[in-house]
């Protein structure tokens, strides 16, 4: 049976302070959570009832074992999560200064195992058959993950829905100027592009939201989703339809997992065949709910929680 969603990309352990408004040198306690954007998107969609799997790699260490256990607990198939001997499972720390300052500190040296995904090890049939396939910009930052990501996209050949999460993380690129050609190549093979203003500018050279959305469509996608921060989200498709939805009011605790919740809900809405505005409203609500919580993966909302937030017009 084909998966509803297969994601491919980053995984790691999030070590988040259990104290807010405290810089890392003074933090005394942390919570341990499953992390990584592509992985969190699979978790978010699974929470919404979807059959999901993730393609990634961990270290051959206790943190890697923890990630397998966490994925299984969230109902995400981990058959394509494999160990890389000699490389440690990545950990990520953050500082929490609500409402909008959440510095991230990635520990992915000497190299993150999820960048060791190899094209020769991919289950290309499963990738082609999945209803939705999701890749990220981080996967393009180093070899062999870059070749594997582009090979998976080329083999899929826009079957079903293929989503490119632009996921721009400058610290993962030794030469940021080299990113755009790889982003452009990925866009040729995808049907949906998702990114914030910084990310769409990296991909297209354009920052103004509607112009950037059009540039993404011109690059080959059928749906461009541009996150505008406080202005909400803009979605434009190749049929000329568009929706611009404001953010849902929320008291932010930790905004770091909001984009992944948005992504999982976006996939669910596309699978449901909803209109653009409905998809964006649900995705915004999912992101807002997670922003009101400390953790990322375990904070992903249920359908009932999203409906409650939409009914209330805010995250209460």
N, C-alpha and C positions, 0 to 999 in steps of 0.2 A: 504494500500500500504506500502511495506517495505521501510524503510529509506535507503538511500545510506550509511549514516554514523551515528552511535550513539557513542558518547564519554561519559566517566564516570570518574569523578574526580574533580579536584580543580577548584574553582571559587573565585573571590574576586574583590576588587576595586583597581586598580593601581593608585597611586598618584605620578605622575612623574614630576620632576622639569622642569619648562619651561626655565631654564638657564642651559647651559652646562659648565662643568669645574668648577662647584661651589659646595663645600661640603654642606651637608644638613643644618648645623647650619646657613649658610649664604643665603640659598635659600629663596626667598621671594614670589614665586608664583609657583603653581602646576597645572597640568592638570589632570582631573579625567577620567579614562578609565575602561572599562570592562577588567578583567584580569583572570588569572588562566590557566595553560597549556592545560588541556583537553578542556576547554571552548574555548580557542583561536583556537585550532585545528578545532573545529566544525565551528567557524566563518570563518576560512581560507578556508575550503572546501565549505562552503555556498557561499563565494565570487566567487568561481570557478564554481558555478552553481549546487552544490550538495544539496540534500534534507537531512538536518542534524538535530540532536537533541542532547541534553546533559542531563546526569543524574547527579545531584549534589544537594547541599542544601545551603541555605543562612541563615542569621539571619532574624528575623521578625522585620525589622527595615527599615528606609528610604534607606539605602544603598542596602538592599535586593530588594526593589522596583526598584531602579535604575538599578540593574542588569537584572531584568525581562524586563524592558523597552529597555535596550541596546540589549539584545538577540533578542527581537522581531524586533527591528530596523535592525538587521543584518540578519534577516530571519532564525534564529535558533529556532526550536521548544523548548519551555520552559515548557512543560507539566510535566516533571519529575524534575523540580527545585522547591523544597519545603522548607518552613521555619522551623527552629528549635527554638522554644521559649527559651529564656534565654541565647542564644549564639549570640554574635555580628557577623555581616558580616565581614570577614577579609579584611584588607587593607594592601597594600604592597607599600613601598617607595623604590626608588632607587637613586643612585647618578650617574651622567653621565660624565664620563671622557673618551671620545673617544681617540683611536679607540678600546681599549680592556679592559677597567676597568669600570664595572657597578655593584658596590656593591648593594645587595638586602637586605632589612630589612622587614621581614615578621611579621605582627601583627596578630597572630592566637591564642591568649590566651583568656580564659582558654582552649578552644579547638575550632578548626575550624568546622563550621557546615558541611562542605563537608566530614569530617571524621565520620559523623553520618549517612551516607547512610546505610540503613538496608536491609539485604537480603530479609526480608519478604515483603518489599515494592516494590521490583523490578518487572517490567513488563518483565518477562522472555521470553514470546512469542515474544515480539518486539525485544528483544536483540538477540534471536536466528534467527529471520528473517532478521535483518539488513544485508546489503551487506558487510559492514565493521563495526566492533566493536573495540573500542579503549579504553584501560585502561592504568593506569600509576602506577609507583612504589610508588608514594606518597600515593595512595589508599591502599597500603599494610602496611602502617606505624603504624596504630592504628585500634582498634576495635571500632564500628562494621564494618567500611569500609573494613577492611581486609577480613573478612568473606564474605561480600557482593561481593567484587571484585572476589574472588576465586569461589564463588557460581555462579556468572554470567558467568565466564569463563568455569566452568565445565558444566553448562547447555548448553552453546553454542556449546561445544564439537567440536571446530574448524570448525564450519559451516562458509561458505564464507571465508572472510579474517578477522582474529582476530589479532590485533596489540597490542603489549606490549611496551609502551614507558617506558624505564627503569627509566627515570626521578629521578635520585638519588639526594636527598636533605638531607644532613646529619643532618641539624638542625631539621628535622622532626622525627628523630629516637632517642629514649632515649638510645638504645644500638645498634649502627651501625653494630656490629658483627652479630646481629640476622637477618639482612636483607636477606642474601643470601639464606637460606632455603625457604623463601617466594617467592623470585625472581625465584628460581628454580621450585617451584610448579607452578607459573604463566606461566613460559616458557613451561611447559608440555602441556598447553591448548591453546597455541597461535601459529599462523602461521608466524607472522612477529615480529621481535624484532628490536628496534631502540634505539641507545644510543651513547654517546660520549665515549672517552677512559676511563674516570673515571667510567662511568656508566657500561660499559661492564666488567670492572675489578670487580666491586661490584657483578655483576651477575654471573661471571664465574671464577674469580680469575686470569684471563689472561688479559694482557694489549696490547700485540703486535697485531695490527689490524687484520691480516689474521688469526692468531691463535685464537683470540677472536671470530671472525666471525665463525670459525669452531666449537668453543666451544658452541656457541649459536645454531648452527645447530645440534650439538650432543645432546643438551638439549631438542630438539624436534621441533624447528621452521623450516619453509621452506625457509625463507628469513631473512638474517641478514644484518642490515644496521649499519655501524660503522662510526660515524662522527669523522674526524681526524683533525679538526681545520684548520690551514693554508694548510694542505695537501689535503683538500677536503673530499670527502666521498667515502667509499668502500661499495659495495653491493655484497653479495654472496648468491646464492640460492642452494637448495638441488639438483638441476640438474647439478651442477658443473659450472654454468654460473656465471660470475662476471663482475663488472663494477667499475672503479675507476675514479671519475670525480673531477677535480680541482675546487676550489671555483671561483665564478664569481667576477671580480674586482669591488670594491665598496668603496666609502668613507663612513665609518661607523659613524653614529650618535648615535645610541643606539642598541646594539646587542641583547637585551633581548628577543625580539619577533621572532627572526630569526628561532629558532628551531620549534616554533609552526607553522609558515608559511611553513617551510619545511614539517612538518607533514601533514598539510592539502593538500599540493600539492602531497605528497607521496600517500595519500589515493586516490586523484583524478587520478593519473597515474595508480595505481593498478586497479581502477574501469574501466579505459579506456583500460586496457590490453596492455599498452605500454611495450616495451623491457626495460631491466634494465637501460641501459645508458640514454634513453630518460626520464625515470622516475626521475633519479638522476639529470640530467641536469635541468629539470623543477623545481625540489624541491630546488636545490641549488640557482636557480635564484629567486624563491619566497622568500627564506630566506634572500638573499642579498638585495632585494628590501626593506624588512621590516627593515633590519639593517641600511638602509639609512634614516630611518624616526624615529621620536621621540616615537610615541605610538606603541602599539602592535595590539590590536584587530582592530581598525579602520584603521590601516596601511596595512591590508592584501591585496595582489595584485589581480587584475583581470587577466583573461587569456590574454587579450591584453597587459597588462603591462609585464607579464612574457615573452610573445613572443617578445616584443620590446627589452627587456634586452638580450634575447638570440641572437637576430639578431644583436644587437650592440656589443655583446661580453663583455658587462659591464653594470653596473647600472649607467646611466647618470643623 
